[in-house]
Amino acid sequence: MGSNRLLFLASMALSGALQASDAPTTVPLEDFNRHAEYTAVRISPNGEYLAATAPIGDRDVLVVLDMKDLKPIKVHQLPDNKSIAGFFWAGPDRLMFTATRKFGQFAQPGGTGEWYAVDANGERPRVLVTYEGTTTSGSTSFSQRVSPVSALREDASRVLVQVTTGTGSEEGDRAELMEMDTFTGRMKRLARAPARNCDFVLDADDKPAFANCADNKDRDSFTEGHGQVYRRADGDWTKIFDSRETAGRLRVSHVDPDGTVYAVQHDNAKPNVMGRLDPQTGAFSPLDSDPRVDMLGEVIAADGKTLIGVTRMPGKPEVRYIREEHPDAQLLAQLSAAFPGQYVSLGGATLDGNKMVVSVQSDRNPGEFYLYDKSTKQARYLVSTRRWIDPELMSEMRPFTMTARDGVTLSGYLTVPKGRELKGLPMIVNPHGGPHGPRDMWGFNPEVQLFANRGYLVLQVDFRGSGGYGKAFEQMGYGEWGGTMQDDVTDATQWAIAQGYADPERICIYGASYGAYAALMGAVREPDLYRCTVGYVGVYDLRLMYSEGDIRESDTGGNYLESVIGKDRSKLDERSPAARASEIKIPVFLAAGGRDRRTPPEQTDAMEAALIAAGNAPRENILEPKEGHGFYEVPARNNIYSKMLAFFGEHIGGTVTVGESRTESASGGSD
């Protein structure tokens, strides 16, 4: 029996108990708001342990499980309310991990710079890099950043790290490749970067082979600069690429055991291209490209060294194989066939490559992890991210493309309520946050699934300015907050109406962060299109971005603001919902976190005051004093979403039951 058939049977056995009819079933509100049980999952090099991050309270811990019975043998956690973020196996039974602080649902966690090492069973713990930036040997200063580059997994005492020293000068930072002792924190220098602002790329023998560098000295804005690639041979660096001398940018991404060098090229306009690089001449040979979307990542074989493919997401995620003949490429293809309609990816593997973690996820499946054994060709279920979610009760996320009023092609997703015909549905338009860099992605989204479960069609569109579609598409949004970016959201809404998907009399617009800005500007610009609007941890007064919040606190952030919203006061007012509150005629719902540093509550205060002055006070204005950029605690999340659903139900509810929840789990799971 083939391995794909075995895996298919395994997946059917796991999901068989959760089969449900096509009739809509109301899933408890709490089930969508509970945090994932496990996130990243990695097997130890010797195959004896499984390590995974897991939330406990308001922070993430590192759990080590015994592979024999999957019972926890140790829980590693940090003091001072810090969470464990990135981690990896530094050896057969030794872990390294770093610390972070959480700032809310929509904020990027802020790394503290600390690194720790500990044995799987909790013995021989060691602080390697402290918050103050010093190691136990005193070799690292506060201005230095330590980033692991390679784990020498057969030797738990050594890892390779890049130490980047901030110089504070216009020329930029200096990097060194160091060997770190995971028991003492002491370091030994292996190589210095050839220029400023460099990142090392190692070959398959963990030797420094290339350096990708950036020269920002004469850059025109925060997004522009020049790039160089250096090759190292016999201890000497030779420059083989300079963007000042040729069009576009180039960076080396990977070196295979056979010496093949892979690089990613882009021309500051179109989506990036993956290809091979001649290490002697710097000549680039394209292998994979897509006219619409950037490459998301690389697919690495079980040996941790061989590149077998890349992933892109033109709608749903796709694996583009670079080495189709490789056994792991063939295995991945078999695994993907065993889980139709889902995205299968290879995780970490044992040192001998015989056992590997396989991740399976989709728009309806939050994520499951399996252990695949190459010798037996069988898959063993390990853990799920949200085991209480029944995929059979979730809703389909359908990719779409459309044409904006000026001819620009836009992509997005429609999440269709399970059991409902895609026709005349009440709809929530949900512009994403960011806005420059992020994009909407196909996959399980608890918030979107909650709305769909309550009967709403959810529309998400990647308006111009979104990331992932090439630099030109992203830069089309600079200076267009409230302008063509807003037009794209409007055009997508009108498109859904024209297709007959949405009931034009039952549409609300909701977003968080920048999405909240777009939701309120939508109410300003299109007073007759939406029946209600919701802004969650949003920005509403563009002038305030120069005086409140953390973006303005760095030179890069200041340059960003000048590039994307400008400094013209009259235009800032014209593009600010708070300055145009008198034009908002529909009901408004607002929510903010008292500890939000990205879009501080002063933004919501300004919006509320302007609406009150205009005679349209918000129907709800929730302030959670202890929350940040998005609510993290489950009670706070339950509160806001229950009130939000009641708000939607009042204005576009129709025949669909909204806002209700049960306390029991839909699938019988428990904490």
VEXRO-754491 format. One record per residue (C-alpha): x, y, z. Coordinates in steps of 0.25 Angstrom, whole numbers, plus 5000, padded with zeros to 4 digits. Layout:
N
XYZ ...
END
This chain:
671
500050005000 500650144996 500950245006 499950345001 498850235003 499250215017 499250365020 497850375014 497350265023 497950335035 497350465032 495950405029 496050325043 496350455050 495250535044 494250425043 493650455057 493450605053 492650585041 491450675040 490350705031 490250825022 489250895031 489851015037 490250995052 490451105061 491851085067 492151145081 492751285081 493751245090 494251135081 494751245071 495351335082 496151225089 497651225087 498351115079 498851005088 500050985080 500751065069 502151035064 502450885066 503850825064 504450685066 505750665073 506950615064 506950485072 505450465070 505250455085 504550585088 503450685082 503550825085 502450925083 502051065087 500751075094 499951195101 499751195116 499051315121 499551435114 500951375110 501451265102 502251155108 503151045102 502550905104 503450775102 502650645100 503150505100 503050445086 502650305092 501350355098 501250505095 501250535110 501850665114 503150645122 503550795123 502950925122 503951045120 503451185123 504051315125 503951415136 503351565136 502251525127 503151495115 502751395104 503651295097 503651325082 504551265072 505251135077 506051015070 506850895074 508250925076 508650775078 507950645080 507350685094 507750835095 506850955092 507051095089 505951205089 505751345089 504851445097 503751535092 502651625098 501251625093 500551755089 499251705084 498551625074 498951715062 500351755066 501651695063 502251635076 503451715080 504651635082 505451665095 506851615089 506951505099 507451365096 507351245105 507851095104 507350975113 507250825112 505950765108 505750715122 506050855128 507450825133 508650915130 507951045127 508751165122 508451305119 509251335106 508851475103 508251565113 507251675112 508351775114 509051705102 510251645110 510551495110 511151425121 512551445116 512251595114 512451595100 511251655095 510751805096 509451865097 509551915082 509751765077 508751675072 508951525072 508251445061 508451285060 508951245046 509151095047 508950995058 510150885058 509050785062 510050675064 510750755074 509850825085 510950915090 511150995078 510251085069 510651185058 510051325060 510151455053 510451575063 510051705057 510651835064 509851965062 510852075059 509952195059 510552245047 510052275033 510852155027 510052055035 510251935044 511451835044 511251685045 512051565049 511851415048 512151355062 512151215068 511451215081 511551115092 510151085097 510651045111 511451175114 511051275104 512451295099 512751335085 513851315075 513851395062 513851325049 513651435039 513451585037 512451635027 513051705015 512251825016 511151895025 509751845026 510051695022 509451565025 510251435024 509851315015 510551185019 510851065010 510450925013 511650905021 511251025030 512351115024 512151255021 511951255006 511151385002 510751515008 509551595004 509851745007 509051875006 509652015004 508652115009 509552235009 508852314998 507552244998 506352334993 505352285003 505152175014 504852075003 505952094994 507452064994 508551984987 508851834989 510151764987 510551614987 511851564992 512451424990 513551375000 514651274996 515951245003 515551345014 515351465004 514151534999 513851574985 512751654980 511951584969 510651674969 510351824971 509051884968 509652014965 510251944952 509051874948 507551874948 506851814960 507251744973 507751614976 508051534988 508551394990 507551304998 508151164999 509351074995 509050924993 510050814997 510450794982 510850944982 509650994974 509351144978 507951194978 507651344978 506351434978 506351544968 505351664967 505351784959 504651884969 503351864961 502951724957 502851604967 504151534970 504751424963 505451294968 506651244960 508051194960 509251284962 510651254956 511551284968 512751324959 512051424949 510851464957 509951424945 508551394949 507651284942 506151284945 505451164950 504151204956 503351334955 501851374955 501351504948 500451534960 501051494973 502351484980 502951354986 502551325000 503651235004 504551115001 504250965002 505450895008 505650745009 505750665021 507250675022 507050825025 508050865013 507450835000 506450924993 505350844986 504350954983 503751094986 502351134990 501451244984 500051284987 499251334975 497951294981 498251164989 499651124993 500451054983 501750974983 502650994971 503650884970 505050914967 505550774968 504450684965 505250564965 505650574979 505050474988 504550574998 503850654986 503150524982 502750494996 502250634998 501350614985 500850484991 500550555004 499750664997 498950564989 498650495003 498050625008 497250684996 496850824997 497850855008 499250915009 500350815013 501750855017 502950785023 503450825036 504750785044 505250645043 506150555051 507650565048 507650435040 506450495032 505550365034 504450435042 503950575040 502850665044 501750695034 500750805035 499350805029 498450925029 497450995020 496351105021 495451015029 496550935037 497351015047 498550925046 498950775050 500350715051 500750575048 501950495049 502350425036 503250305037 503950285024 504350135027 502950095030 502250195021 501250225031 500750355038 500450375053 499550485057 500250575068 499550695072 498550805066 498650955068 497150965071 496650825073 495250875077 494950935063 494250835054 494650865040 493350805035 492650925041 493551035036 493351115023 494051115010 494951225006 494851244991 495951334983 495551434973 496051534964 495351664959 495751784951 495751924958 495152044952 496452084946 496751954940 497651904952 497451754955 497151724969 497151594977 496351554989 495551444996 494051414998 493751335011 492351275008 491551225020 491451075020 490151025015 489751155008 489651184994 490551294989 489451384985 488851514992 489551495005 489751595016 491251635015 492351685024 493451755016 494751735023 495951815019 497251765025 498251845033 499651885030 499451935020 500751935013 501351795013 500251705018 499251635009 498051545012 498451395012 497651275009 497651195022 496851175035 496451315040 495651305053 495051445052 494551425038 494051285041 493251335053 492551435043 492351335033 491751235044 490751345047 490251345033 491151465027 491851465014 493251525017 493951595006 495451625007 496151694996 497651724994 497551874990 498751944984 499751964994 499651824999 500951735000 501251604992 500851654978 502151724975 502751854979 502051934968 500751894973 501051924988 501652064984 500352094976 499752114990 500752214995 500052344997 498652284994 498152255008 496652295006 496852304991 497052194981 497352094992 495952124997 495352124983 495851984982 495051944994 493852004988 494051944975 494151804981 492851834989 492151874976 492651754969 492151654979 490751724978 490851724963 491151574963 489851554971 490651504983 490351614993 489051674997 489251824994 488351865006 489151775016 490551815015 491451865027 492951895027 493851855038 495351865040 496551865050 497751955050 497852015036 496651935033 495852015043 496352145036 495752085023 494452045030 494252185035 494752255022 493752155014 492652215022 493152355018 493352335004 492152235001 491052285010 489952195003 490752075001 490852015015 489852005026 490852005038 492352025041 493251965051 494652015055 495551935064 496851985069 496852085057 497552215053 496552325049 497352455050 498552445041 499152575047 499252495061 500152395054 501252495055 501052525070 500452395076 500852245075 502152175073 502252185057 502752325059 503852295069 504952245059 505552305047 505052195039 503652215044 503652365041 504152335027 503052235025 501952335030 502452435020 502552335009 501152275011 500252385016 501052515014 501152645022 500152735015 499252775026 498052805017 498152665010 498352595024 497052655028 496352625015 496752475017 496452465032 495152405036 495152485049 495252615041 494052575032 493152515043 491952605039 491952525026 491752385033 490252365034 490252215038 490352145051 491752135057 492452035066 493852065072 494851985081 496252015086 497251965095 497752055106 499252005104 499252005089 500552075085 500252055070 498952125069 498752185083 497452215089 497552355086 497152325072 495852265076 495652375085 495752475074 494852395065 493752385076 493852535080 493652565065 492452475063 491852535076 492052675071 491352625058 490152575065 490452425062 491052375075 491652235074 490652125077 491852055084 493152105089 493951995096 495252025103 495951905109 497051975118 497951855119 497951815104 498851865093 498751865078 497651765077 497051695089 497851565094 497051515107 495951425103 494851495112 495151625105 495051565092 493751495095 493251635100 493651705087 493151605077 491851575084 491551725084 492051735069 491151625065 489951685072 490251815065 490351745051 489051665054 488351795057 488651855044 488851745034 488451625042 487251575033 486851425035 488251385041 488351365056 489551445060 490251485073 489851355081 490851255086 490851135095 491751095106 492050955102 493050915091 492450885078 493350765076 493450715090 494850775092 495350825105 496450915110 
END
